[in-house]
Amino acid sequence: MKMIIRPMVLTALAFGLALPAMAQEAPATTDPVAAAAPATEAAPATDAATEAAPTIKPEQYLGNPEYMLNLDLSTGGRVVVQLYPDVAPHHVERVKQLARAGFYDGVKFHRVIDGFMAQTGDPTATGQGGSELPDLKAEFNDTPHLRGTVSMARAQSPDSANSQFFIMLQPRFSLDHNYTAFGRVVSGMQFVDAVHKGEPPAVMSRMVQVSVAADNKPVPPASMLTEDQPAKPATDITADQLNAPLQR
């Protein structure tokens, strides 16, 4: 019996001595990328809530002039937009920043589809332009695209919104969760309805002045809130005009 136990004890001891050596030889990680990276001091743990953008409640921004946008249109008057910083804080800040820089003043509505939406925010009026600021990461949210909803235009990439936005003329729920809605018209929708239609329109309506309501910029004089009218169609050609002159 002793002859059997002794080898087993020796074997166990030998195996126990081998474990530290095996542990020292084993790599610290099986991730080849992490293994190849130089060792760095671990960053202290942080609370994700403290890194997130400050939240704001509807009662803090509804009717608050700091979160209202005034669009003075060449169609005759002021459009007031209630911004939604609780669902799209970065988009709201971008539009406010550009408005305060005068970026939108004089910019035209370059794509207006009757019964759908009116798009603007491109200083080149081609649909290809934007600001010099970096594109925004999408902030898709549950705000529906109803009549009067203001939403950010973008290219194919979800994270390509920059300065262009559109105002809904009629509901289109297929846009929900695909475009970042960041506000809604609360007054002056009749001036949006009057924007010239077309892709592009023959005569483009424009935003004469865009401002944050808290800045108290007055509405421009009526003489500035006017625009050229589309060219009148050519006079109808009569049958007599198509006839060749009579030979005498």
DRENFIVEX-442390 format. One line per 2 residues: number of its first residue (from 1); their letters; for each residue x, z, y of N, C-alpha, C, O. Coordinates in steps of 0.05 Angstrom, whole numbers. Atoms other than C-alpha are relative to their C-alpha. Layout:
BEGIN
NUM = a = X Z Y X Z Y X Z Y X Z Y  ...
This chain:
BEGIN
1 = mk = 17 0 -24 0 0 0 17 0 25 11 -14 44  -18 -1 -23 58 17 47 13 -27 4 17 -35 27
3 = mi = -13 26 -2 90 -50 32 -18 -20 14 -8 -39 27  19 19 -13 27 -85 57 -3 7 30 -3 -11 46
5 = ir = 5 -8 -27 17 -44 121 24 -5 17 21 -15 40  -24 2 -16 90 -46 145 3 -28 12 8 -31 36
7 = pm = -2 27 -11 94 -123 152 -22 -5 21 -16 -18 41  22 5 -19 26 -123 187 6 14 27 1 2 48
9 = vl = -7 -14 -25 50 -71 238 21 -14 15 20 -18 39  -22 14 -13 114 -108 251 -9 -26 12 -1 -34 34
11 = ta = 11 25 -10 76 -173 259 -15 4 26 -13 -11 45  16 -7 -24 28 -141 309 18 6 23 12 -2 46
13 = la = -18 -7 -22 85 -112 349 14 -24 11 18 -27 35  -14 24 -8 121 -178 350 -19 -17 17 -10 -29 37
15 = fg = 20 16 -14 58 -214 373 -6 12 28 -9 -2 48  4 -13 -26 47 -161 427 23 -4 19 18 -7 43
17 = la = -23 5 -17 117 -171 454 0 -29 10 10 -34 32  0 28 -7 106 -246 455 -20 -6 22 -16 -26 36
19 = lp = 22 7 -19 43 -243 499 10 -1 29 3 -20 43  -10 2 -28 79 -227 565 15 -25 5 12 -38 26
21 = am = -15 25 -4 126 -285 554 -18 -24 2 -14 -42 18  19 22 -1 68 -332 540 -15 0 26 -20 -22 37
23 = aq = 14 -1 -25 32 -308 602 17 -10 23 7 -23 41  -18 9 -21 93 -322 645 3 -30 -1 7 -43 20
25 = ea = -5 29 2 100 -393 618 -25 -16 6 -23 -39 13  25 15 -4 26 -412 625 -3 -6 30 3 11 47
27 = pa = 5 7 -28 8 -449 690 -22 17 12 -40 26 -2  20 -16 -14 -33 -412 742 -27 -12 1 -47 2 4
29 = tt = 26 14 -1 -87 -464 742 1 -25 -16 23 -36 -21  2 25 15 -111 -524 702 -7 -23 18 -9 -46 9
31 = dp = 7 21 -19 -129 -563 765 26 -13 9 42 0 22  -25 13 -6 -73 -615 773 5 -1 30 28 0 39
33 = va = -4 1 -29 -86 -621 848 9 27 11 28 28 26  -7 -27 -9 -84 -546 860 27 8 -10 42 21 5
35 = aa = -26 -7 11 -23 -539 815 22 -14 15 43 -2 18  -21 14 -14 15 -591 854 2 9 29 23 4 42
37 = ap = -1 -9 -28 -2 -560 922 17 24 3 19 41 -15  -17 -23 -4 46 -510 952 -17 25 3 -40 24 12
39 = at = 15 -25 -1 24 -438 948 -3 8 29 15 6 45  6 -9 -27 -9 -411 1010 -13 27 -1 -25 34 -22
41 = ea = 13 -26 -1 -34 -343 1031 -30 -4 1 -40 -20 17  29 3 1 -108 -336 1014 -13 8 26 -6 29 38
43 = ap = 14 -6 -25 -154 -338 1075 -19 23 -5 -31 25 -27  19 -22 3 -196 -276 1086 -28 -11 -3 -35 -31 9
45 = at = 28 8 4 -268 -282 1063 -15 2 26 -11 21 41  16 -1 -25 -317 -298 1118 -29 -2 -8 -37 -11 -29
47 = da = 29 0 3 -392 -290 1125 -10 -27 10 -6 -34 33  10 26 -7 -424 -359 1124 -20 1 23 -21 -18 39
49 = at = 21 -2 -21 -479 -335 1170 13 1 28 2 -8 47  -13 -1 -26 -428 -321 1225 11 -27 9 16 -31 32
51 = ea = -11 26 -6 -401 -392 1221 -21 -20 7 -16 -40 20  22 19 -5 -469 -426 1225 -7 0 29 -2 19 44
53 = ap = 9 2 -28 -496 -451 1291 -21 21 6 -38 27 -11  20 -21 -6 -536 -397 1327 -28 -12 -2 -34 -34 6
55 = ti = 28 9 4 -610 -403 1309 -16 6 25 -10 26 39  18 -4 -23 -663 -409 1363 -28 -4 -10 -34 -22 -25
57 = kp = 27 0 9 -736 -396 1354 -17 -17 19 -11 -19 43  17 16 -18 -793 -440 1381 -8 14 26 -9 2 47
59 = eq = 9 -14 -25 -815 -386 1430 23 1 20 18 7 44  -23 -1 -19 -745 -389 1460 5 -27 13 17 -28 35
61 = yl = -5 27 -12 -744 -465 1473 -24 -15 9 -22 -33 26  24 15 -8 -816 -489 1479 -6 6 29 -10 29 37
63 = gn = 5 -3 -28 -828 -501 1552 23 9 16 21 12 41  -25 -8 -14 -757 -479 1569 13 -25 12 20 -43 -3
65 = pe = -11 24 -13 -729 -529 1620 27 -8 -10 35 -31 -8  -26 7 11 -661 -525 1587 -3 -17 -24 16 -31 -32
67 = ym = 5 16 24 -692 -558 1527 -22 -21 4 -38 -27 -14  19 22 -7 -735 -610 1563 16 -23 12 35 -18 28
69 = ln = -15 24 -9 -711 -681 1577 -20 -17 17 -42 -22 8  16 17 -17 -738 -723 1635 10 -28 -1 34 -33 6
71 = ld = -7 29 -1 -738 -799 1627 -16 -13 21 -41 -15 19  14 14 -21 -755 -835 1691 2 -30 -5 24 -41 -2
73 = ls = -1 28 9 -774 -905 1669 -8 -20 21 -22 -14 40  6 22 -18 -778 -971 1705 -29 -9 -3 -38 -26 13
75 = tg = 28 7 4 -849 -977 1679 -18 17 18 -43 14 17  16 -13 -20 -872 -930 1734 -1 30 2 -14 40 20
77 = gr = 2 -29 -2 -862 -856 1720 18 15 -19 35 4 -32  -17 -19 16 -832 -796 1685 -12 6 -27 -36 12 -29
79 = vv = 6 -8 27 -833 -783 1611 14 26 -6 38 28 -1  -12 -26 6 -821 -711 1590 1 4 -30 -19 1 -44
81 = vq = -4 -3 28 -792 -697 1522 7 30 -6 25 41 7  -7 -26 10 -792 -629 1488 20 -3 -22 15 -15 -42
83 = ly = -21 1 20 -727 -621 1450 -3 22 -21 -15 43 -15  3 -18 22 -723 -586 1383 28 10 -10 38 0 -30
85 = pd = -27 -9 7 -656 -548 1380 0 16 -26 22 21 -37  0 -15 25 -679 -508 1319 4 -17 -24 14 -8 -45
87 = va = -3 17 23 -679 -568 1273 23 -20 3 33 -30 -17  -22 20 -4 -626 -614 1304 17 9 24 19 -5 44
89 = ph = -16 -11 -23 -580 -571 1348 22 -18 10 25 -19 35  -22 16 -9 -522 -619 1350 -10 -26 13 3 -35 33
91 = hv = 11 24 -13 -565 -680 1366 -11 7 28 -8 -8 47  11 -9 -25 -600 -641 1421 22 3 20 20 -6 43
93 = er = -22 -4 -18 -534 -620 1451 13 -26 9 22 -29 32  -12 25 -7 -507 -691 1448 -17 -15 21 -5 -25 41
95 = vk = 17 14 -19 -567 -721 1485 1 14 27 2 1 48  -2 -14 -26 -564 -666 1538 27 -5 13 29 -9 37
97 = ql = -27 6 -11 -489 -677 1546 2 -27 13 12 -30 35  -1 28 -11 -497 -752 1556 -18 -2 25 -11 -16 44
99 = ar = 18 1 -23 -556 -742 1603 13 12 25 12 0 47  -13 -13 -23 -517 -694 1647 25 -16 10 33 -13 33
101 = ag = -22 16 -8 -459 -743 1648 -9 -26 14 7 -42 23  11 24 -12 -505 -798 1674 2 -24 -18 -2 -47 -9
103 = fy = -5 22 19 -492 -840 1612 -25 -17 -3 -23 -42 -6  24 15 5 -565 -860 1603 -13 -13 24 -31 -29 21
105 = dg = 12 11 -24 -580 -878 1675 3 -31 0 25 -41 -1  0 30 -1 -599 -952 1678 1 -13 -27 0 -38 -28
107 = vk = -1 12 26 -596 -962 1603 -27 -11 -8 -48 1 -2  25 15 6 -648 -1011 1576 -11 6 -28 3 16 -45
109 = fh = 13 0 26 -697 -1012 1519 5 -28 -12 -8 -47 -4  -9 26 10 -665 -1067 1478 -16 -9 -25 -14 -32 -33
111 = rv = 15 8 25 -711 -1066 1416 -26 16 0 -27 40 -3  26 -12 -3 -785 -1052 1423 -20 -15 -18 -26 -38 -12
113 = id = 18 13 19 -833 -1067 1366 -28 12 4 -32 36 0  28 -9 -6 -907 -1063 1383 -11 14 -25 -10 3 -47
115 = gf = 11 -15 22 -942 -1011 1340 20 15 -17 13 26 -37  -21 -14 16 -876 -982 1316 16 19 18 11 43 18
117 = ma = -17 -18 -16 -823 -956 1365 14 -16 22 14 -40 22  -16 11 -22 -782 -967 1428 28 12 -1 30 37 1
119 = qt = -28 -9 4 -706 -962 1421 17 -5 25 15 -26 38  -17 1 -23 -655 -948 1476 25 16 -5 30 25 -28
121 = gd = -24 -17 2 -590 -911 1490 26 -15 -4 47 -3 -8  -24 17 3 -542 -970 1483 7 -12 27 -8 -29 36
123 = pt = -7 11 -26 -506 -986 1548 5 -30 0 4 -43 21  -4 29 2 -491 -1057 1522 -26 -15 -4 -27 -39 -2
125 = at = 26 12 5 -565 -1069 1507 0 -21 -22 -15 -40 -22  -2 18 22 -545 -1104 1443 -7 14 -27 -12 0 -47
127 = gq = 4 -15 24 -558 -1049 1392 25 6 -15 25 19 -36  -26 -4 13 -484 -1047 1375 17 21 15 38 29 5
129 = gg = -16 -18 -17 -460 -999 1430 -7 29 -3 -26 37 -17  4 -29 0 -454 -924 1439 18 13 20 29 0 37
131 = se = -18 -15 -18 -415 -870 1474 28 1 -12 32 -8 -34  -28 -4 10 -341 -854 1468 2 25 -17 24 31 -28
133 = lp = 0 -24 16 -360 -789 1433 -2 -7 -30 -12 -28 -37  1 5 28 -353 -784 1357 -29 -1 -10 -47 12 1
135 = dl = 27 1 12 -413 -800 1313 -8 28 -10 9 45 -15  10 -26 7 -457 -743 1292 -7 1 -30 -15 -19 -42
137 = ka = 9 -5 27 -469 -714 1223 -30 2 -1 -42 16 17  30 0 1 -542 -724 1202 -11 28 -1 1 46 -13
139 = ef = 14 -25 1 -590 -667 1214 -29 -6 -7 -48 1 7  27 7 9 -650 -693 1175 -16 25 -3 -6 45 -13
141 = nd = 17 -24 0 -708 -645 1179 -29 -7 -6 -35 -31 -12  28 4 8 -782 -637 1166 -18 -9 23 -42 -12 19
143 = tp = 17 9 -23 -806 -660 1235 -10 -28 -7 6 -47 -11  10 27 7 -853 -719 1221 2 -20 23 2 -12 47
145 = hl = -2 21 -20 -847 -785 1257 -28 -8 8 -39 -28 -2  27 5 -11 -913 -783 1295 3 -16 26 25 -22 35
147 = rg = -1 13 -26 -932 -820 1358 13 19 20 4 43 23  -14 -16 -19 -885 -794 1412 24 14 -10 40 25 6
149 = tv = -24 -13 11 -832 -767 1364 25 -15 10 25 -40 11  -25 11 -9 -762 -779 1391 21 5 -22 25 28 -30
151 = sm = -18 -2 23 -710 -794 1337 25 -16 5 25 -34 21  -26 13 -5 -638 -815 1333 3 -25 -17 -2 -25 -41
153 = ar = -6 25 15 -621 -887 1314 28 3 -12 45 18 -3  -26 0 13 -563 -899 1267 5 -26 -15 -13 -42 -17
155 = aq = -6 23 17 -527 -952 1226 -6 8 -29 -22 26 -34  6 -5 28 -528 -954 1150 8 28 -9 -6 40 -25
157 = sp = -9 -26 8 -488 -890 1143 -18 22 12 -25 20 36  17 -21 -11 -531 -827 1151 14 15 23 1 26 41
159 = ds = -15 -15 -20 -475 -797 1194 11 -18 22 34 -15 31  -10 19 -20 -470 -854 1245 -15 0 26 -11 -17 43
161 = an = 14 -2 -25 -517 -832 1300 20 7 22 39 22 18  -19 -6 -22 -483 -830 1368 -15 4 26 -16 27 36
163 = sq = 14 -3 -26 -524 -843 1432 -28 -14 -1 -45 -6 16  25 14 0 -581 -890 1413 -23 17 -12 -19 31 -31
165 = ff = 23 -14 11 -651 -862 1402 -25 -17 3 -24 -38 17  25 15 -2 -722 -887 1394 -23 19 3 -22 42 -6
167 = im = 25 -15 -4 -791 -864 1413 -22 -13 -16 -27 -37 -13  20 12 17 -847 -874 1363 -25 -7 17 -35 9 32
169 = lq = 25 8 -12 -907 -914 1388 -24 6 -18 -46 10 -9  20 -7 20 -946 -901 1324 14 14 -23 39 11 -26
171 = pr = -12 -15 22 -934 -856 1263 13 -19 -20 3 -41 -26  -13 15 21 -885 -881 1210 14 20 -18 38 27 -13
173 = fs = -10 -22 16 -875 -828 1157 23 -8 -19 37 9 -30  -22 8 17 -826 -870 1117 27 6 13 48 5 -1
175 = ld = -25 -7 -13 -774 -851 1169 7 29 -4 30 37 1  -5 -28 4 -781 -777 1153 23 5 -19 24 -8 -40
177 = hn = -23 -8 16 -717 -746 1124 20 -23 -3 39 -21 -19  -20 22 0 -680 -812 1137 12 -4 27 33 -16 30
179 = yt = -10 1 -27 -671 -806 1212 -4 28 12 -22 43 5  1 -27 -12 -658 -744 1254 -19 1 23 -13 -9 45
181 = af = 19 -4 -22 -720 -727 1295 10 25 16 16 45 4  -11 -23 -16 -699 -682 1353 -18 7 24 -10 23 40
183 = gr = 17 -7 -22 -758 -680 1401 -26 -16 -1 -31 -32 -19  26 15 -2 -827 -706 1422 -9 -1 29 -6 18 44
185 = vv = 11 4 -27 -859 -734 1485 -24 19 3 -42 20 -14  22 -18 -6 -905 -682 1516 -16 -9 25 -38 1 29
187 = sg = 15 12 -22 -925 -722 1578 13 -26 8 36 -31 4  -10 26 -9 -919 -792 1606 2 -21 -21 17 -41 -18
189 = mq = -2 19 21 -929 -829 1541 -10 -28 8 -2 -48 -3  10 26 -9 -966 -884 1579 22 -17 11 21 -42 11
191 = fv = -22 16 -11 -900 -904 1611 17 -11 -23 31 -31 -20  -14 10 24 -869 -912 1541 -16 -24 -11 -5 -44 -18
193 = da = 17 22 10 -929 -955 1520 4 -25 16 0 -47 6  -3 23 -18 -916 -1000 1580 27 -14 -2 31 -35 11
195 = vh = -27 13 3 -844 -1016 1559 -4 -28 -11 -19 -32 -30  2 28 9 -835 -1091 1549 8 -2 -30 28 10 -38
197 = kg = -5 3 29 -838 -1111 1475 17 -24 -5 18 -44 10  -16 22 9 -790 -1155 1438 26 9 -13 33 33 -11
199 = ep = -25 -6 14 -726 -1158 1396 21 -21 6 27 -37 -12  5 -18 -24 -698 -1163 1449 -23 -10 17 -31 -33 14
201 = pa = 21 9 -19 -752 -1165 1502 11 -21 19 34 -22 26  -8 20 -20 -751 -1224 1550 10 13 25 30 5 37
203 = vm = -9 -17 -22 -746 -1173 1606 1 28 -11 -19 38 -21  -3 -26 11 -719 -1105 1586 -8 22 20 3 23 42
205 = sr = 5 -24 -15 -750 -1042 1613 24 19 -2 41 16 -20  -24 -17 0 -699 -988 1630 -6 29 7 -27 35 18
207 = mv = 1 -28 -8 -688 -914 1639 15 2 27 40 1 27  -13 -2 -27 -674 -908 1714 16 25 2 39 24 13
209 = qv = -14 -26 -1 -654 -835 1708 -8 17 -24 -32 18 -31  6 -18 22 -648 -787 1650 14 27 7 37 27 14
211 = sv = -11 -26 -8 -638 -713 1664 -12 23 -16 -34 20 -28  11 -25 12 -646 -643 1634 -17 13 21 -9 16 44
213 = aa = 19 -11 -19 -706 -611 1666 11 24 16 4 28 39  -12 -23 -14 -666 -548 1683 17 -7 24 22 9 41
215 = dn = -17 9 -23 -624 -589 1731 -17 -8 24 -6 -14 45  19 4 -23 -686 -602 1774 6 -26 16 4 -26 41
217 = kp = -3 25 -14 -671 -674 1790 -28 -12 7 -45 -14 -11  26 11 -7 -730 -704 1829 -5 -28 -12 14 -42 -19
219 = vp = 7 27 10 -767 -766 1805 10 -20 21 5 -16 45  -9 20 -20 -735 -827 1838 -24 -12 15 -46 -11 4
221 = pa = 22 12 -15 -777 -862 1891 -13 -22 -15 -1 -36 -32  15 20 15 -831 -909 1867 13 -27 2 10 -44 -17
223 = sm = -13 26 -3 -791 -968 1894 21 -5 -21 28 -28 -26  -20 3 20 -739 -954 1841 -12 -2 -28 1 -11 -47
225 = lt = 12 0 26 -788 -946 1784 -17 -25 -4 -40 -24 -11  13 27 3 -805 -1020 1782 19 -18 -16 42 -11 -19
227 = ed = -16 19 16 -780 -1078 1741 -10 -28 3 -32 -33 12  8 28 0 -780 -1152 1737 -22 -5 -20 -23 8 -41
229 = qp = 22 7 18 -841 -1183 1705 9 -23 -18 25 -40 -9  -7 23 18 -834 -1230 1645 -7 -26 14 -27 -28 28
231 = ak = 5 26 -12 -831 -1303 1665 -27 -9 -9 -35 -6 -32  26 10 7 -899 -1334 1668 2 -25 -18 21 -41 -14
233 = pa = -2 24 17 -913 -1386 1614 -4 -25 17 -17 -25 37  2 25 -14 -907 -1458 1635 -29 -9 2 -46 -2 -16
235 = td = 27 10 -3 -970 -1491 1661 -8 -18 -23 8 -34 -32  9 17 23 -1011 -1522 1605 2 -29 7 -5 -38 29
237 = it = -2 29 -3 -998 -1595 1596 -26 -13 -7 -37 -7 -28  25 13 5 -1060 -1638 1601 4 -26 -14 26 -37 -16
239 = ad = -1 25 14 -1077 -1700 1562 8 -23 19 22 -41 11  -7 21 -20 -1071 -1742 1626 31 -1 5 42 -22 9
241 = ql = -29 0 -4 -998 -1719 1634 15 -12 -23 38 -21 -20  -13 12 23 -982 -1743 1564 -3 -30 -2 12 -44 -16
243 = na = 4 28 1 -1009 -1812 1576 21 -15 16 30 -6 37  -18 17 -15 -962 -1867 1597 -14 -12 24 -38 -17 23
245 = pl = 13 12 -23 -974 -1896 1666 -12 -27 -7 0 -42 -23  14 26 6 -1023 -1955 1664 15 -23 12 25 -21 35
247 = qr = -12 24 -10 -993 -2024 1671 -19 -16 17 -43 -18 11  17 17 -17 -1019 -2067 1727 10 -29 0 -2 -46 13
